[in-house]
Amino acid sequence: MADNEYDYIIVGAGTAGCLLANRLSADANKRVLLLEAGKPDNYPWIHIPVGYLYCIGNPRTDWLYQTEADVGLNGRRLRYPRGKTLGGCSSINGMIYMRGQARDYDHWAKLTGNHEWCWDQVLPDFKAHENHYRLDHAEQAPADFADLHGHGGEWRIEKQRLRWDILDAFADAAAQAGFAHTADFNSGDNAGVGYFEVNQRQGWRWNTAKAFLRPAKKRNNFKSDYWPTGDQPALWNPRVDSANLHFIEAEDGLLYPLTPTGRFTIDRLRLNRSLLVNNRKQRAQRAHELILLQRYNEMVSLLENVNKEMSLLMDEQRSLLKEQRDLLRLLLRQ
Ligand SMILES: Cc1cc2nc3c(=O)[nH]c(=O)nc-3n(C[C@H](O)[C@H](O)[C@H](O)COP(=O)(O)OP(=O)(O)OC[C@H]3O[C@@H](n4cnc5c(N)ncnc54)[C@H](O)[C@@H]3O)c2cc1C
């Protein structure tokens, strides 16, 4: 197979993308390419747990999305962070290890009619990728802990390092109010009060790029690509035609046809980088113009509102003056 041919092209090296890349490239006969719009995860704040405060709202690591203005929020728009770097959101999130409720999985199985969504069916997959600290010394863990958790997988789960008296007091108060203390939020039942376990390793964030991508990178059948130098991210927009997977379309509109062997070929990728940059510059300029236009429109509507207020004030002044004049006339007549 030629170097530029792939069986799988994964768009987005985020949380799911890194895991997928690892699992798909485990088959040495399949060639896998992973494309990411953001930059590598070599930004220091990604790796220091408290650094998510500096990654959220930062164009280096966050797409900087905002919600639509909401009437219920007095017209405000809220930040909607999403990770834009290797590891995606797992590079900027709160690191809380939380699988979710068993009954939700069972509900999804019912809704989709797909039995594989059931909690019992997904549990072995959770266990397979786990490397749970409480099983580092399995003999010290509760007897049935290994029924729910795994060890030796890529996804490290550690004990929360943070501990505050006020949090302990709050947990005790919650327990008095009837919420049981729990040391495990991943048994399929989230009820209870306690400290979350986290995706960290020895005090560092453990994102999916470290967990799943690093091992995959050692494989000859795997390649990842991202935007290493430019300020603007590369956006790879895959397209399929209605019947079959026929081509992948990049942001520049060029088509990357399947090879006669049915694999994706992507040899024009590098050649067209300069074109991508130019297109991107034009788009950035257009985006800037649109922002200016939006600001202009906002100013106009602001001025219109001020005008309205002013004319209301003038009307009030006029009627006040009229009242004073009438009063004066009345007084003069007396
Ligand atoms: C601030 C924050 C805190 C959170 N806290 C927690 C927590 O504590 N615990 C928890 O369990 N969950 C948490 N979450 C949620 C969790 O992290 C996400 O649900 C999960 O990581 C999403 O994974 P994903 O693979 O769907 O997407 P992502 O991880 O977002 O991956 C998408 C990837 O695709 C890339 N991409 C997008 N478009 C393109 C394109 N056109 N071309 C190429 N690449 C592209 C992005 O840059 C990104 O890397 C949090 C999320 C956020 C944002």
The ligand as a MOL file (V3000), in Angstrom:
LIG
                    3D

  0  0  0     0  0            999 V3000
M  V30 BEGIN CTAB
M  V30 COUNTS 53 58 0 0 0
M  V30 BEGIN ATOM
M  V30 1 C -14.4320 23.0050 30.3260 0
M  V30 2 C -14.9010 21.5780 30.2950 0
M  V30 3 C -14.8840 20.8190 31.4680 0
M  V30 4 C -15.3060 19.4950 31.4290 0
M  V30 5 N -15.1710 18.7240 32.5460 0
M  V30 6 C -15.3840 17.3920 32.4760 0
M  V30 7 C -15.0540 16.5460 33.5510 0
M  V30 8 O -14.5270 16.9810 34.5700 0
M  V30 9 N -15.3340 15.2170 33.4290 0
M  V30 10 C -15.8940 14.6920 32.2840 0
M  V30 11 O -16.1260 13.4710 32.2230 0
M  V30 12 N -16.1990 15.4800 31.2330 0
M  V30 13 C -15.9200 16.8050 31.2950 0
M  V30 14 N -16.1730 17.5980 30.2090 0
M  V30 15 C -16.7680 16.9860 29.0320 0
M  V30 16 C -15.7960 16.1000 28.2380 0
M  V30 17 O -14.4610 16.5660 28.3490 0
M  V30 18 C -16.2460 16.0820 26.7680 0
M  V30 19 O -17.5910 15.6900 26.6940 0
M  V30 20 C -15.4390 15.1340 25.9150 0
M  V30 21 O -14.0590 15.3110 26.1420 0
M  V30 22 C -15.7950 15.3670 24.4500 0
M  V30 23 O -15.0620 14.4580 23.6610 0
M  V30 24 P -15.2240 14.4500 22.0760 0
M  V30 25 O -14.2670 13.4560 21.5240 0
M  V30 26 O -16.6640 14.2850 21.7390 0
M  V30 27 O -14.8520 15.9160 21.6010 0
M  V30 28 P -13.5050 16.7430 21.8060 0
M  V30 29 O -12.6740 16.1820 22.8950 0
M  V30 30 O -13.9190 18.1790 21.9040 0
M  V30 31 O -12.7370 16.5040 20.4430 0
M  V30 32 C -13.0510 17.1460 19.2230 0
M  V30 33 C -11.7240 17.4320 18.5130 0
M  V30 34 O -11.9820 17.7080 17.1330 0
M  V30 35 C -11.2130 18.8340 16.7420 0
M  V30 36 N -11.9240 19.3990 15.5850 0
M  V30 37 C -13.1330 20.0040 15.5800 0
M  V30 38 N -13.4700 20.3140 14.3010 0
M  V30 39 C -12.4670 19.8750 13.5130 0
M  V30 40 C -12.2530 19.8740 12.0970 0
M  V30 41 N -13.1590 20.3550 11.2350 0
M  V30 42 N -11.0910 19.3550 11.6250 0
M  V30 43 C -10.1820 18.8080 12.4790 0
M  V30 44 N -10.3360 18.7740 13.8220 0
M  V30 45 C -11.4740 19.2960 14.3100 0
M  V30 46 C -11.1680 19.7050 17.9760 0
M  V30 47 O -10.1280 20.6420 17.9320 0
M  V30 48 C -11.0030 18.6540 19.0800 0
M  V30 49 O -9.6520 18.3520 19.3110 0
M  V30 50 C -15.7770 18.9210 30.2120 0
M  V30 51 C -15.8030 19.6880 29.0420 0
M  V30 52 C -15.3450 20.9900 29.0780 0
M  V30 53 C -15.3150 21.7920 27.8040 0
M  V30 END ATOM
M  V30 BEGIN BOND
M  V30 1 1 1 2
M  V30 2 1 2 3
M  V30 3 2 2 52
M  V30 4 2 3 4
M  V30 5 1 4 5
M  V30 6 1 4 50
M  V30 7 2 5 6
M  V30 8 1 6 7
M  V30 9 1 6 13
M  V30 10 2 7 8
M  V30 11 1 7 9
M  V30 12 1 9 10
M  V30 13 2 10 11
M  V30 14 1 10 12
M  V30 15 2 12 13
M  V30 16 1 13 14
M  V30 17 1 14 15
M  V30 18 1 14 50
M  V30 19 1 15 16
M  V30 20 1 16 17
M  V30 21 1 16 18
M  V30 22 1 18 19
M  V30 23 1 18 20
M  V30 24 1 20 21
M  V30 25 1 20 22
M  V30 26 1 22 23
M  V30 27 1 23 24
M  V30 28 2 24 25
M  V30 29 1 24 26
M  V30 30 1 24 27
M  V30 31 1 27 28
M  V30 32 2 28 29
M  V30 33 1 28 30
M  V30 34 1 28 31
M  V30 35 1 31 32
M  V30 36 1 32 33
M  V30 37 1 33 34
M  V30 38 1 33 48
M  V30 39 1 34 35
M  V30 40 1 35 36
M  V30 41 1 35 46
M  V30 42 1 36 37
M  V30 43 1 36 45
M  V30 44 2 37 38
M  V30 45 1 38 39
M  V30 46 1 39 40
M  V30 47 2 39 45
M  V30 48 1 40 41
M  V30 49 2 40 42
M  V30 50 1 42 43
M  V30 51 2 43 44
M  V30 52 1 44 45
M  V30 53 1 46 47
M  V30 54 1 46 48
M  V30 55 1 48 49
M  V30 56 2 50 51
M  V30 57 1 51 52
M  V30 58 1 52 53
M  V30 END BOND
M  V30 END CTAB
M  END
